[in-house]
Amino acid sequence: MSEGDKTPKKDTGDVFTEMAYYLIPLLILFYIFTYISAHIDFGRFITEVVFEGIIILIALAFFVLVISVSVFVFFSYKLSLLLGSARAGLQSKPAEPDGYFRNDRWERIAGYIESDHPNDWRIAILDADVILDEILEKAGYTGDTVADKLKQVEESDLTTLEFAWEAHKVRNRIVHDADFVLSRREAERVFELYRNVFEEFQFI
């Protein structure tokens, strides 16, 4: 007997058993698939899954859009407030003490002093003295006249007290002395006296 004849032959039963190992799982899977197919509409199932996925994506996109727009509006509003405050700060005049007056009153007085008409110079000094009276009253000094209020002021409280007295005396001469002639030079000097006083009071 040749060596080739010595090769063992497989038993027919073993072959069928091995085929059963492969066929039975396939048959079971086929049965399961057939059963599921009979009870589930795959086309509808896939359509619903895809449709729901699209709806979810649209909802997420809308949510992100709303959040983004809200954040953009919020920060735009805050930025506009900051820019508005910065612009107002650049355009505003120096801070004035509480209860005091707008500086445009002082600017109007300065305009009178620059006029070529002596009557405007007198108006400037009279208006400046009115402001002095109001400032002293706001500072807590009482009295019927500016002089009454100035008498209550200590030099330690107002270093320009002498300037205030000197300017007020010129104002009294304008009001009570019919022969008093106010020159431009004198008007400008008194204007500077009031300026020094008002600067100490932080009015200008």
C-alpha positions as CSV (number, residue, x, y, z in Angstrom):
1,M,0.0,0.0,0.0
2,S,1.3,3.4,-1.0
3,E,1.8,6.2,1.5
4,G,-1.1,8.1,0.0
5,D,-3.4,5.3,0.9
6,K,-2.5,5.7,4.6
7,T,-4.3,9.1,4.8
8,P,-7.3,8.7,7.2
9,K,-10.7,9.3,5.6
10,K,-13.4,11.5,7.3
11,D,-16.5,9.8,8.5
12,T,-19.6,10.9,6.7
13,G,-21.4,11.6,10.0
14,D,-18.7,14.0,11.1
15,V,-19.2,16.0,7.8
16,F,-23.0,16.4,8.4
17,T,-22.4,17.4,12.0
18,E,-19.9,20.1,11.0
19,M,-22.4,21.4,8.4
20,A,-25.1,21.5,11.0
21,Y,-22.9,23.8,13.2
22,Y,-22.9,26.4,10.4
23,L,-26.4,25.9,9.0
24,I,-28.4,26.0,12.3
25,P,-27.2,29.5,13.4
26,L,-27.8,30.8,9.9
27,L,-31.3,29.3,9.9
28,I,-32.0,30.8,13.3
29,L,-30.8,34.2,12.1
30,F,-32.9,33.9,9.0
31,Y,-36.0,33.0,11.1
32,I,-35.4,36.0,13.4
33,F,-35.0,38.4,10.5
34,T,-38.1,37.0,8.8
35,Y,-40.1,37.4,12.0
36,I,-38.9,41.0,12.6
37,S,-39.6,41.8,8.9
38,A,-43.1,40.6,9.3
39,H,-43.8,42.8,12.3
40,I,-41.7,45.9,11.6
41,D,-41.8,48.1,8.6
42,F,-38.1,48.9,8.1
43,G,-38.8,51.6,5.6
44,R,-41.1,53.4,8.0
45,F,-38.7,52.7,10.9
46,I,-35.7,54.2,9.1
47,T,-37.8,57.1,7.9
48,E,-39.0,57.9,11.4
49,V,-35.5,57.6,12.8
50,V,-34.1,59.9,10.1
51,F,-37.0,62.4,10.6
52,E,-36.6,62.5,14.3
53,G,-32.9,63.0,13.9
54,I,-33.5,65.9,11.6
55,I,-36.0,67.4,14.0
56,I,-33.5,67.1,16.9
57,L,-30.8,68.7,14.8
58,I,-33.1,71.6,13.8
59,A,-34.1,72.1,17.5
60,L,-30.4,72.1,18.6
61,A,-29.6,74.5,15.8
62,F,-32.4,76.8,16.9
63,F,-31.4,76.6,20.5
64,V,-27.8,77.5,19.7
65,L,-29.0,80.4,17.5
66,V,-31.2,81.8,20.3
67,I,-28.4,81.6,22.8
68,S,-25.9,83.2,20.3
69,V,-28.3,86.0,19.5
70,S,-29.1,86.6,23.2
71,V,-25.4,86.7,24.1
72,F,-24.7,89.1,21.2
73,V,-27.5,91.4,22.2
74,F,-26.4,91.4,25.8
75,F,-22.8,92.2,25.1
76,S,-23.8,94.8,22.4
77,Y,-26.0,96.5,25.0
78,K,-23.2,96.5,27.6
79,L,-20.8,97.8,25.0
80,S,-23.2,100.6,24.0
81,L,-23.5,101.6,27.7
82,L,-19.7,101.6,28.1
83,L,-19.2,103.7,24.9
84,G,-22.0,106.0,26.0
85,S,-20.4,106.5,29.4
86,A,-17.0,107.1,27.8
87,R,-18.5,109.6,25.3
88,A,-20.4,111.4,28.1
89,G,-17.2,111.5,30.2
90,L,-15.3,113.1,27.3
91,Q,-18.0,115.7,26.7
92,S,-18.9,116.5,30.3
93,K,-17.4,119.3,32.3
94,P,-15.6,118.8,35.6
95,A,-17.7,117.3,38.3
96,E,-19.7,119.7,40.3
97,P,-20.5,119.4,44.0
98,D,-24.0,118.2,44.8
99,G,-26.5,120.9,44.7
100,Y,-24.3,123.4,42.8
101,F,-24.8,124.9,39.5
102,R,-24.0,124.2,35.9
103,N,-20.8,125.8,34.6
104,D,-22.6,127.4,31.7
105,R,-23.5,130.2,34.1
106,W,-19.9,131.0,34.6
107,E,-19.3,130.8,30.8
108,R,-22.1,133.3,30.3
109,I,-20.4,135.6,32.8
110,A,-17.1,135.2,30.9
111,G,-18.9,136.2,27.7
112,Y,-20.1,139.4,29.4
113,I,-16.5,140.2,30.5
114,E,-15.3,139.8,26.9
115,S,-17.9,142.2,25.7
116,D,-17.1,145.8,24.6
117,H,-20.0,147.3,26.5
118,P,-19.4,148.4,30.1
119,N,-23.0,147.5,31.1
120,D,-22.2,143.9,30.3
121,W,-19.2,144.0,32.6
122,R,-21.5,145.2,35.4
123,I,-24.0,142.4,34.7
124,A,-21.1,139.9,34.8
125,I,-20.0,141.0,38.3
126,L,-23.6,141.1,39.6
127,D,-24.3,137.6,38.3
128,A,-21.0,136.3,39.8
129,D,-22.0,137.7,43.2
130,V,-25.4,136.0,43.0
131,I,-23.6,132.7,42.4
132,L,-21.3,133.4,45.3
133,D,-24.4,133.9,47.5
134,E,-25.9,130.6,46.4
135,I,-22.6,128.7,46.9
136,L,-22.2,130.1,50.4
137,E,-25.8,129.1,51.2
138,K,-25.3,125.6,49.9
139,A,-22.2,125.4,52.0
140,G,-24.3,125.9,55.1
141,Y,-23.7,129.7,55.8
142,T,-26.8,131.7,56.7
143,G,-27.7,135.3,56.5
144,D,-29.7,137.8,54.4
145,T,-26.8,139.1,52.4
146,V,-23.5,137.8,51.0
147,A,-21.7,139.9,53.6
148,D,-23.6,138.2,56.4
149,K,-22.6,134.8,55.1
150,L,-18.9,135.8,54.5
151,K,-18.7,137.0,58.1
152,Q,-19.3,133.4,59.2
153,V,-16.5,132.0,57.1
154,E,-13.2,131.3,58.7
155,E,-10.0,131.9,56.8
156,S,-9.0,128.3,57.6
157,D,-12.1,127.1,55.8
158,L,-11.7,129.3,52.7
159,T,-8.2,130.4,51.7
160,T,-9.7,132.8,49.1
161,L,-11.9,134.5,51.6
162,E,-10.1,137.8,51.1
163,F,-10.8,137.6,47.3
164,A,-14.5,137.0,48.0
165,W,-14.7,140.1,50.2
166,E,-12.8,142.3,47.7
167,A,-15.0,141.1,44.8
168,H,-18.2,141.6,46.8
169,K,-17.2,145.2,47.8
170,V,-16.8,146.1,44.1
171,R,-20.2,144.6,43.4
172,N,-21.7,146.9,46.2
173,R,-20.1,149.9,44.6
174,I,-21.7,149.1,41.3
175,V,-25.1,148.8,43.0
176,H,-24.9,151.7,45.5
177,D,-22.4,154.2,44.1
178,A,-23.9,156.1,41.1
179,D,-20.5,157.8,40.5
180,F,-18.5,154.5,40.3
181,V,-17.1,153.9,36.8
182,L,-16.2,150.3,36.1
183,S,-13.3,150.0,33.7
184,R,-12.5,146.9,31.6
185,R,-9.3,146.4,33.6
186,E,-11.2,146.5,36.9
187,A,-13.9,144.2,35.6
188,E,-11.3,141.6,34.5
189,R,-9.6,141.9,37.8
190,V,-12.8,141.3,39.8
191,F,-13.7,138.5,37.4
192,E,-10.4,136.7,38.3
193,L,-11.2,137.2,42.0
194,Y,-14.5,135.4,41.6
195,R,-12.8,132.7,39.5
196,N,-10.3,132.0,42.3
197,V,-13.1,131.7,44.9
198,F,-15.3,129.5,42.7
199,E,-12.4,127.2,41.9
200,E,-11.8,126.6,45.6
201,F,-15.5,125.7,45.9
202,Q,-15.0,123.5,42.9
203,F,-17.8,125.3,41.1
204,I,-15.6,125.6,38.0
